[in-house]
Amino acid sequence: MPSTSIRKTEYDPSRRILSVWFVSSGKRYEFEGVPPETYAAFRSAFVKGRFFNKHIRNCFPYRRVASDSHG
């Protein structure tokens, strides 16, 4: 099911960094130390926004990434 709040995600398993792009702001955030199993559960979650809010948003350190023009 597509998310209404999350536009796109990418995951780097070697660095355990989850990148999330938000629909409303268009901003990208990187969440650090996200285990592969958490990302797998997030990917398969029926309601991604709810899973994100409960299991990722306040559970991992994050930083806003400056948008680049390369996409």
PDB file of N, CA, C and O in Angstrom:
ATOM      1  N   MET A   1       0.850  -1.185   0.000  1.00  0.00           N
ATOM      2  CA  MET A   1       0.000   0.000   0.000  1.00  0.00           C
ATOM      3  C   MET A   1       0.892   1.245   0.000  1.00  0.00           C
ATOM      4  O   MET A   1       1.761   1.375   0.863  1.00  0.00           O
ATOM      5  N   PRO A   2       0.694   2.153  -0.945  1.00  0.00           N
ATOM      6  CA  PRO A   2       1.532   3.359  -0.954  1.00  0.00           C
ATOM      7  C   PRO A   2       1.285   4.217   0.276  1.00  0.00           C
ATOM      8  O   PRO A   2       0.173   4.275   0.799  1.00  0.00           O
ATOM      9  N   SER A   3       2.330   4.877   0.723  1.00  0.00           N
ATOM     10  CA  SER A   3       2.202   5.735   1.891  1.00  0.00           C
ATOM     11  C   SER A   3       1.796   7.138   1.466  1.00  0.00           C
ATOM     12  O   SER A   3       2.224   7.631   0.422  1.00  0.00           O
ATOM     13  N   THR A   4       0.977   7.767   2.277  1.00  0.00           N
ATOM     14  CA  THR A   4       0.580   9.139   1.992  1.00  0.00           C
ATOM     15  C   THR A   4       1.579  10.129   2.565  1.00  0.00           C
ATOM     16  O   THR A   4       1.564  11.301   2.188  1.00  0.00           O
ATOM     17  N   SER A   5       2.447   9.686   3.468  1.00  0.00           N
ATOM     18  CA  SER A   5       3.394  10.603   4.095  1.00  0.00           C
ATOM     19  C   SER A   5       4.836  10.371   3.659  1.00  0.00           C
ATOM     20  O   SER A   5       5.652  11.291   3.716  1.00  0.00           O
ATOM     21  N   ILE A   6       5.160   9.159   3.227  1.00  0.00           N
ATOM     22  CA  ILE A   6       6.532   8.828   2.853  1.00  0.00           C
ATOM     23  C   ILE A   6       6.595   8.597   1.344  1.00  0.00           C
ATOM     24  O   ILE A   6       5.927   7.713   0.807  1.00  0.00           O
ATOM     25  N   ARG A   7       7.408   9.408   0.676  1.00  0.00           N
ATOM     26  CA  ARG A   7       7.488   9.334  -0.780  1.00  0.00           C
ATOM     27  C   ARG A   7       8.421   8.228  -1.246  1.00  0.00           C
ATOM     28  O   ARG A   7       8.141   7.539  -2.227  1.00  0.00           O
ATOM     29  N   LYS A   8       9.550   8.060  -0.525  1.00  0.00           N
ATOM     30  CA  LYS A   8      10.570   7.137  -0.992  1.00  0.00           C
ATOM     31  C   LYS A   8      11.463   6.752   0.173  1.00  0.00           C
ATOM     32  O   LYS A   8      11.655   7.533   1.105  1.00  0.00           O
ATOM     33  N   THR A   9      12.010   5.540   0.113  1.00  0.00           N
ATOM     34  CA  THR A   9      13.001   5.122   1.109  1.00  0.00           C
ATOM     35  C   THR A   9      14.156   4.419   0.399  1.00  0.00           C
ATOM     36  O   THR A   9      13.981   3.812  -0.658  1.00  0.00           O
ATOM     37  N   GLU A  10      15.320   4.516   0.995  1.00  0.00           N
ATOM     38  CA  GLU A  10      16.484   3.752   0.553  1.00  0.00           C
ATOM     39  C   GLU A  10      17.189   3.267   1.807  1.00  0.00           C
ATOM     40  O   GLU A  10      17.140   3.917   2.851  1.00  0.00           O
ATOM     41  N   TYR A  11      17.854   2.106   1.694  1.00  0.00           N
ATOM     42  CA  TYR A  11      18.536   1.548   2.853  1.00  0.00           C
ATOM     43  C   TYR A  11      19.926   1.087   2.457  1.00  0.00           C
ATOM     44  O   TYR A  11      20.109   0.418   1.440  1.00  0.00           O
ATOM     45  N   ASP A  12      20.898   1.451   3.272  1.00  0.00           N
ATOM     46  CA  ASP A  12      22.270   1.018   3.075  1.00  0.00           C
ATOM     47  C   ASP A  12      22.604   0.020   4.181  1.00  0.00           C
ATOM     48  O   ASP A  12      22.901   0.419   5.306  1.00  0.00           O
ATOM     49  N   PRO A  13      22.556  -1.283   3.866  1.00  0.00           N
ATOM     50  CA  PRO A  13      22.769  -2.286   4.923  1.00  0.00           C
ATOM     51  C   PRO A  13      24.175  -2.271   5.500  1.00  0.00           C
ATOM     52  O   PRO A  13      24.355  -2.621   6.666  1.00  0.00           O
ATOM     53  N   SER A  14      25.177  -1.877   4.723  1.00  0.00           N
ATOM     54  CA  SER A  14      26.538  -1.876   5.253  1.00  0.00           C
ATOM     55  C   SER A  14      26.726  -0.774   6.292  1.00  0.00           C
ATOM     56  O   SER A  14      27.484  -0.949   7.245  1.00  0.00           O
ATOM     57  N   ARG A  15      26.047   0.354   6.118  1.00  0.00           N
ATOM     58  CA  ARG A  15      26.138   1.458   7.072  1.00  0.00           C
ATOM     59  C   ARG A  15      24.933   1.513   8.017  1.00  0.00           C
ATOM     60  O   ARG A  15      24.921   2.293   8.969  1.00  0.00           O
ATOM     61  N   ARG A  16      23.928   0.685   7.749  1.00  0.00           N
ATOM     62  CA  ARG A  16      22.678   0.654   8.533  1.00  0.00           C
ATOM     63  C   ARG A  16      22.012   2.012   8.576  1.00  0.00           C
ATOM     64  O   ARG A  16      21.552   2.458   9.628  1.00  0.00           O
ATOM     65  N   ILE A  17      21.961   2.665   7.435  1.00  0.00           N
ATOM     66  CA  ILE A  17      21.335   3.981   7.334  1.00  0.00           C
ATOM     67  C   ILE A  17      20.089   3.884   6.462  1.00  0.00           C
ATOM     68  O   ILE A  17      20.134   3.419   5.323  1.00  0.00           O
ATOM     69  N   LEU A  18      18.985   4.334   7.031  1.00  0.00           N
ATOM     70  CA  LEU A  18      17.720   4.386   6.313  1.00  0.00           C
ATOM     71  C   LEU A  18      17.465   5.834   5.900  1.00  0.00           C
ATOM     72  O   LEU A  18      17.395   6.727   6.744  1.00  0.00           O
ATOM     73  N   SER A  19      17.329   6.053   4.595  1.00  0.00           N
ATOM     74  CA  SER A  19      17.004   7.382   4.079  1.00  0.00           C
ATOM     75  C   SER A  19      15.515   7.422   3.773  1.00  0.00           C
ATOM     76  O   SER A  19      14.976   6.516   3.138  1.00  0.00           O
ATOM     77  N   VAL A  20      14.858   8.479   4.231  1.00  0.00           N
ATOM     78  CA  VAL A  20      13.409   8.629   4.037  1.00  0.00           C
ATOM     79  C   VAL A  20      13.128  10.005   3.451  1.00  0.00           C
ATOM     80  O   VAL A  20      13.586  11.024   3.967  1.00  0.00           O
ATOM     81  N   TRP A  21      12.363  10.011   2.357  1.00  0.00           N
ATOM     82  CA  TRP A  21      11.901  11.260   1.748  1.00  0.00           C
ATOM     83  C   TRP A  21      10.428  11.421   2.091  1.00  0.00           C
ATOM     84  O   TRP A  21       9.643  10.487   1.921  1.00  0.00           O
ATOM     85  N   PHE A  22      10.050  12.599   2.573  1.00  0.00           N
ATOM     86  CA  PHE A  22       8.674  12.835   2.985  1.00  0.00           C
ATOM     87  C   PHE A  22       7.887  13.572   1.916  1.00  0.00           C
ATOM     88  O   PHE A  22       8.409  14.460   1.242  1.00  0.00           O
ATOM     89  N   VAL A  23       6.623  13.192   1.771  1.00  0.00           N
ATOM     90  CA  VAL A  23       5.756  13.771   0.754  1.00  0.00           C
ATOM     91  C   VAL A  23       5.500  15.249   1.038  1.00  0.00           C
ATOM     92  O   VAL A  23       5.673  16.092   0.157  1.00  0.00           O
ATOM     93  N   SER A  24       5.092  15.562   2.260  1.00  0.00           N
ATOM     94  CA  SER A  24       4.634  16.921   2.566  1.00  0.00           C
ATOM     95  C   SER A  24       5.736  17.960   2.437  1.00  0.00           C
ATOM     96  O   SER A  24       5.510  19.040   1.891  1.00  0.00           O
ATOM     97  N   SER A  25       6.929  17.643   2.934  1.00  0.00           N
ATOM     98  CA  SER A  25       8.013  18.631   2.933  1.00  0.00           C
ATOM     99  C   SER A  25       8.985  18.424   1.778  1.00  0.00           C
ATOM    100  O   SER A  25       9.684  19.356   1.381  1.00  0.00           O
ATOM    101  N   GLY A  26       9.033  17.209   1.237  1.00  0.00           N
ATOM    102  CA  GLY A  26      10.008  16.883   0.214  1.00  0.00           C
ATOM    103  C   GLY A  26      11.402  16.694   0.782  1.00  0.00           C
ATOM    104  O   GLY A  26      12.355  16.467   0.037  1.00  0.00           O
ATOM    105  N   LYS A  27      11.524  16.788   2.107  1.00  0.00           N
ATOM    106  CA  LYS A  27      12.830  16.703   2.749  1.00  0.00           C
ATOM    107  C   LYS A  27      13.251  15.247   2.942  1.00  0.00           C
ATOM    108  O   LYS A  27      12.427  14.337   3.027  1.00  0.00           O
ATOM    109  N   ARG A  28      14.575  15.071   3.005  1.00  0.00           N
ATOM    110  CA  ARG A  28      15.145  13.749   3.204  1.00  0.00           C
ATOM    111  C   ARG A  28      15.838  13.712   4.561  1.00  0.00           C
ATOM    112  O   ARG A  28      16.545  14.645   4.941  1.00  0.00           O
ATOM    113  N   TYR A  29      15.620  12.619   5.280  1.00  0.00           N
ATOM    114  CA  TYR A  29      16.270  12.395   6.566  1.00  0.00           C
ATOM    115  C   TYR A  29      16.974  11.046   6.534  1.00  0.00           C
ATOM    116  O   TYR A  29      16.500  10.099   5.907  1.00  0.00           O
ATOM    117  N   GLU A  30      18.110  10.972   7.217  1.00  0.00           N
ATOM    118  CA  GLU A  30      18.827   9.712   7.373  1.00  0.00           C
ATOM    119  C   GLU A  30      18.735   9.268   8.820  1.00  0.00           C
ATOM    120  O   GLU A  30      19.067  10.016   9.739  1.00  0.00           O
ATOM    121  N   PHE A  31      18.283   8.048   9.006  1.00  0.00           N
ATOM    122  CA  PHE A  31      18.177   7.448  10.333  1.00  0.00           C
ATOM    123  C   PHE A  31      19.312   6.451  10.479  1.00  0.00           C
ATOM    124  O   PHE A  31      19.477   5.566   9.639  1.00  0.00           O
ATOM    125  N   GLU A  32      20.099   6.590  11.546  1.00  0.00           N
ATOM    126  CA  GLU A  32      21.313   5.808  11.726  1.00  0.00           C
ATOM    127  C   GLU A  32      21.097   4.605  12.635  1.00  0.00           C
ATOM    128  O   GLU A  32      20.324   4.658  13.592  1.00  0.00           O
ATOM    129  N   GLY A  33      21.797   3.519  12.315  1.00  0.00           N
ATOM    130  CA  GLY A  33      21.783   2.332  13.161  1.00  0.00           C
ATOM    131  C   GLY A  33      20.536   1.488  13.013  1.00  0.00           C
ATOM    132  O   GLY A  33      20.200   0.718  13.913  1.00  0.00           O
ATOM    133  N   VAL A  34      19.843   1.621  11.893  1.00  0.00           N
ATOM    134  CA  VAL A  34      18.610   0.852  11.681  1.00  0.00           C
ATOM    135  C   VAL A  34      18.976  -0.573  11.260  1.00  0.00           C
ATOM    136  O   VAL A  34      19.619  -0.763  10.228  1.00  0.00           O
ATOM    137  N   PRO A  35      18.574  -1.579  12.048  1.00  0.00           N
ATOM    138  CA  PRO A  35      18.900  -2.967  11.695  1.00  0.00           C
ATOM    139  C   PRO A  35      18.169  -3.410  10.431  1.00  0.00           C
ATOM    140  O   PRO A  35      17.073  -2.930  10.143  1.00  0.00           O
ATOM    141  N   PRO A  36      18.782  -4.335   9.672  1.00  0.00           N
ATOM    142  CA  PRO A  36      18.138  -4.827   8.447  1.00  0.00           C
ATOM    143  C   PRO A  36      16.737  -5.385   8.686  1.00  0.00           C
ATOM    144  O   PRO A  36      15.851  -5.230   7.846  1.00  0.00           O
ATOM    145  N   GLU A  37      16.539  -6.033   9.834  1.00  0.00           N
ATOM    146  CA  GLU A  37      15.218  -6.618  10.100  1.00  0.00           C
ATOM    147  C   GLU A  37      14.160  -5.537  10.333  1.00  0.00           C
ATOM    148  O   GLU A  37      12.988  -5.726  10.009  1.00  0.00           O
ATOM    149  N   THR A  38      14.583  -4.406  10.896  1.00  0.00           N
ATOM    150  CA  THR A  38      13.642  -3.295  11.070  1.00  0.00           C
ATOM    151  C   THR A  38      13.256  -2.715   9.718  1.00  0.00           C
ATOM    152  O   THR A  38      12.093  -2.390   9.477  1.00  0.00           O
ATOM    153  N   TYR A  39      14.248  -2.588   8.834  1.00  0.00           N
ATOM    154  CA  TYR A  39      13.951  -2.075   7.498  1.00  0.00           C
ATOM    155  C   TYR A  39      13.045  -3.041   6.738  1.00  0.00           C
ATOM    156  O   TYR A  39      12.121  -2.611   6.046  1.00  0.00           O
ATOM    157  N   ALA A  40      13.302  -4.340   6.862  1.00  0.00           N
ATOM    158  CA  ALA A  40      12.467  -5.339   6.182  1.00  0.00           C
ATOM    159  C   ALA A  40      11.028  -5.269   6.686  1.00  0.00           C
ATOM    160  O   ALA A  40      10.087  -5.361   5.899  1.00  0.00           O
ATOM    161  N   ALA A  41      10.859  -5.106   7.988  1.00  0.00           N
ATOM    162  CA  ALA A  41       9.515  -4.997   8.556  1.00  0.00           C
ATOM    163  C   ALA A  41       8.834  -3.716   8.086  1.00  0.00           C
ATOM    164  O   ALA A  41       7.632  -3.705   7.818  1.00  0.00           O
ATOM    165  N   PHE A  42       9.608  -2.639   7.988  1.00  0.00           N
ATOM    166  CA  PHE A  42       9.088  -1.361   7.500  1.00  0.00           C
ATOM    167  C   PHE A  42       8.612  -1.494   6.061  1.00  0.00           C
ATOM    168  O   PHE A  42       7.531  -1.024   5.707  1.00  0.00           O
ATOM    169  N   ARG A  43       9.429  -2.139   5.235  1.00  0.00           N
ATOM    170  CA  ARG A  43       9.086  -2.318   3.825  1.00  0.00           C
ATOM    171  C   ARG A  43       7.798  -3.127   3.655  1.00  0.00           C
ATOM    172  O   ARG A  43       7.003  -2.858   2.754  1.00  0.00           O
ATOM    173  N   SER A  44       7.603  -4.103   4.514  1.00  0.00           N
ATOM    174  CA  SER A  44       6.436  -4.968   4.371  1.00  0.00           C
ATOM    175  C   SER A  44       5.234  -4.501   5.190  1.00  0.00           C
ATOM    176  O   SER A  44       4.168  -5.113   5.132  1.00  0.00           O
ATOM    177  N   ALA A  45       5.401  -3.425   5.947  1.00  0.00           N
ATOM    178  CA  ALA A  45       4.300  -2.917   6.775  1.00  0.00           C
ATOM    179  C   ALA A  45       3.151  -2.444   5.889  1.00  0.00           C
ATOM    180  O   ALA A  45       3.372  -1.805   4.860  1.00  0.00           O
ATOM    181  N   PHE A  46       1.939  -2.760   6.292  1.00  0.00           N
ATOM    182  CA  PHE A  46       0.761  -2.357   5.525  1.00  0.00           C
ATOM    183  C   PHE A  46       0.581  -0.843   5.554  1.00  0.00           C
ATOM    184  O   PHE A  46       0.271  -0.221   4.538  1.00  0.00           O
ATOM    185  N   VAL A  47       0.779  -0.263   6.729  1.00  0.00           N
ATOM    186  CA  VAL A  47       0.690   1.197   6.858  1.00  0.00           C
ATOM    187  C   VAL A  47       2.078   1.707   7.235  1.00  0.00           C
ATOM    188  O   VAL A  47       2.456   1.695   8.406  1.00  0.00           O
ATOM    189  N   LYS A  48       2.826   2.153   6.238  1.00  0.00           N
ATOM    190  CA  LYS A  48       4.216   2.529   6.456  1.00  0.00           C
ATOM    191  C   LYS A  48       4.369   3.724   7.396  1.00  0.00           C
ATOM    192  O   LYS A  48       5.274   3.739   8.230  1.00  0.00           O
ATOM    193  N   GLY A  49       3.497   4.721   7.272  1.00  0.00           N
ATOM    194  CA  GLY A  49       3.586   5.885   8.139  1.00  0.00           C
ATOM    195  C   GLY A  49       3.426   5.516   9.605  1.00  0.00           C
ATOM    196  O   GLY A  49       4.130   6.037  10.470  1.00  0.00           O
ATOM    197  N   ARG A  50       2.492   4.610   9.873  1.00  0.00           N
ATOM    198  CA  ARG A  50       2.253   4.185  11.256  1.00  0.00           C
ATOM    199  C   ARG A  50       3.455   3.408  11.791  1.00  0.00           C
ATOM    200  O   ARG A  50       3.890   3.627  12.921  1.00  0.00           O
ATOM    201  N   PHE A  51       3.988   2.497  10.971  1.00  0.00           N
ATOM    202  CA  PHE A  51       5.164   1.728  11.388  1.00  0.00           C
ATOM    203  C   PHE A  51       6.334   2.674  11.645  1.00  0.00           C
ATOM    204  O   PHE A  51       7.040   2.544  12.645  1.00  0.00           O
ATOM    205  N   PHE A  52       6.535   3.627  10.733  1.00  0.00           N
ATOM    206  CA  PHE A  52       7.629   4.588  10.871  1.00  0.00           C
ATOM    207  C   PHE A  52       7.509   5.362  12.180  1.00  0.00           C
ATOM    208  O   PHE A  52       8.485   5.497  12.918  1.00  0.00           O
ATOM    209  N   ASN A  53       6.319   5.865  12.462  1.00  0.00           N
ATOM    210  CA  ASN A  53       6.114   6.661  13.677  1.00  0.00           C
ATOM    211  C   ASN A  53       6.352   5.841  14.942  1.00  0.00           C
ATOM    212  O   ASN A  53       6.865   6.357  15.934  1.00  0.00           O
ATOM    213  N   LYS A  54       5.978   4.567  14.904  1.00  0.00           N
ATOM    214  CA  LYS A  54       6.071   3.739  16.103  1.00  0.00           C
ATOM    215  C   LYS A  54       7.453   3.124  16.310  1.00  0.00           C
ATOM    216  O   LYS A  54       7.916   3.007  17.445  1.00  0.00           O
ATOM    217  N   HIS A  55       8.115   2.729  15.216  1.00  0.00           N
ATOM    218  CA  HIS A  55       9.336   1.930  15.336  1.00  0.00           C
ATOM    219  C   HIS A  55      10.615   2.608  14.858  1.00  0.00           C
ATOM    220  O   HIS A  55      11.706   2.090  15.093  1.00  0.00           O
ATOM    221  N   ILE A  56      10.502   3.754  14.194  1.00  0.00           N
ATOM    222  CA  ILE A  56      11.706   4.373  13.638  1.00  0.00           C
ATOM    223  C   ILE A  56      11.881   5.818  14.094  1.00  0.00           C
ATOM    224  O   ILE A  56      12.955   6.186  14.570  1.00  0.00           O
ATOM    225  N   ARG A  57      10.854   6.633  13.958  1.00  0.00           N
ATOM    226  CA  ARG A  57      10.973   8.092  14.156  1.00  0.00           C
ATOM    227  C   ARG A  57      11.713   8.476  15.436  1.00  0.00           C
ATOM    228  O   ARG A  57      12.682   9.231  15.368  1.00  0.00           O
ATOM    229  N   ASN A  58      11.293   7.987  16.586  1.00  0.00           N
ATOM    230  CA  ASN A  58      11.931   8.376  17.849  1.00  0.00           C
ATOM    231  C   ASN A  58      12.859   7.310  18.415  1.00  0.00           C
ATOM    232  O   ASN A  58      13.255   7.374  19.579  1.00  0.00           O
ATOM    233  N   CYS A  59      13.202   6.334  17.587  1.00  0.00           N
ATOM    234  CA  CYS A  59      14.010   5.215  18.075  1.00  0.00           C
ATOM    235  C   CYS A  59      15.460   5.254  17.601  1.00  0.00           C
ATOM    236  O   CYS A  59      16.314   4.570  18.165  1.00  0.00           O
ATOM    237  N   PHE A  60      15.741   6.040  16.581  1.00  0.00           N
ATOM    238  CA  PHE A  60      17.086   6.078  16.023  1.00  0.00           C
ATOM    239  C   PHE A  60      17.537   7.525  15.848  1.00  0.00           C
ATOM    240  O   PHE A  60      16.720   8.402  15.571  1.00  0.00           O
ATOM    241  N   PRO A  61      18.842   7.778  16.011  1.00  0.00           N
ATOM    242  CA  PRO A  61      19.339   9.134  15.740  1.00  0.00           C
ATOM    243  C   PRO A  61      19.178   9.451  14.262  1.00  0.00           C
ATOM    244  O   PRO A  61      19.321   8.568  13.416  1.00  0.00           O
ATOM    245  N   TYR A  62      18.887  10.691  13.952  1.00  0.00           N
ATOM    246  CA  TYR A  62      18.673  11.060  12.565  1.00  0.00           C
ATOM    247  C   TYR A  62      19.213  12.450  12.286  1.00  0.00           C
ATOM    248  O   TYR A  62      19.495  13.221  13.203  1.00  0.00           O
ATOM    249  N   ARG A  63      19.349  12.749  11.025  1.00  0.00           N
ATOM    250  CA  ARG A  63      19.743  14.080  10.611  1.00  0.00           C
ATOM    251  C   ARG A  63      19.065  14.400   9.288  1.00  0.00           C
ATOM    252  O   ARG A  63      18.795  13.515   8.476  1.00  0.00           O
ATOM    253  N   ARG A  64      18.796  15.681   9.089  1.00  0.00           N
ATOM    254  CA  ARG A  64      18.225  16.120   7.827  1.00  0.00           C
ATOM    255  C   ARG A  64      19.356  16.234   6.810  1.00  0.00           C
ATOM    256  O   ARG A  64      20.425  16.764   7.114  1.00  0.00           O
ATOM    257  N   VAL A  65      19.116  15.740   5.621  1.00  0.00           N
ATOM    258  CA  VAL A  65      20.114  15.783   4.572  1.00  0.00           C
ATOM    259  C   VAL A  65      19.757  16.917   3.619  1.00  0.00           C
ATOM    260  O   VAL A  65      18.621  17.016   3.157  1.00  0.00           O
ATOM    261  N   ALA A  66      20.724  17.760   3.332  1.00  0.00           N
ATOM    262  CA  ALA A  66      20.483  18.859   2.394  1.00  0.00           C
ATOM    263  C   ALA A  66      20.123  18.274   1.042  1.00  0.00           C
ATOM    264  O   ALA A  66      20.773  17.345   0.563  1.00  0.00           O
ATOM    265  N   SER A  67      19.094  18.818   0.435  1.00  0.00           N
ATOM    266  CA  SER A  67      18.667  18.296  -0.855  1.00  0.00           C
ATOM    267  C   SER A  67      19.713  18.630  -1.899  1.00  0.00           C
ATOM    268  O   SER A  67      20.291  19.717  -1.911  1.00  0.00           O
ATOM    269  N   ASP A  68      19.938  17.663  -2.777  1.00  0.00           N
ATOM    270  CA  ASP A  68      20.865  17.939  -3.869  1.00  0.00           C
ATOM    271  C   ASP A  68      20.103  17.987  -5.187  1.00  0.00           C
ATOM    272  O   ASP A  68      18.984  17.482  -5.277  1.00  0.00           O
ATOM    273  N   SER A  69      20.681  18.569  -6.173  1.00  0.00           N
ATOM    274  CA  SER A  69      19.980  18.763  -7.444  1.00  0.00           C
ATOM    275  C   SER A  69      20.137  17.559  -8.362  1.00  0.00           C
ATOM    276  O   SER A  69      19.590  17.541  -9.465  1.00  0.00           O
ATOM    277  N   HIS A  70      20.880  16.555  -7.913  1.00  0.00           N
ATOM    278  CA  HIS A  70      21.106  15.384  -8.759  1.00  0.00           C
ATOM    279  C   HIS A  70      20.026  14.331  -8.604  1.00  0.00           C
ATOM    280  O   HIS A  70      19.952  13.402  -9.409  1.00  0.00           O
ATOM    281  N   GLY A  71      19.188  14.456  -7.590  1.00  0.00           N
ATOM    282  CA  GLY A  71      18.109  13.503  -7.373  1.00  0.00           C
ATOM    283  C   GLY A  71      18.631  12.210  -6.903  1.00  0.00           C
ATOM    284  O   GLY A  71      17.858  11.282  -6.667  1.00  0.00           O
TER     285      GLY A  71
END
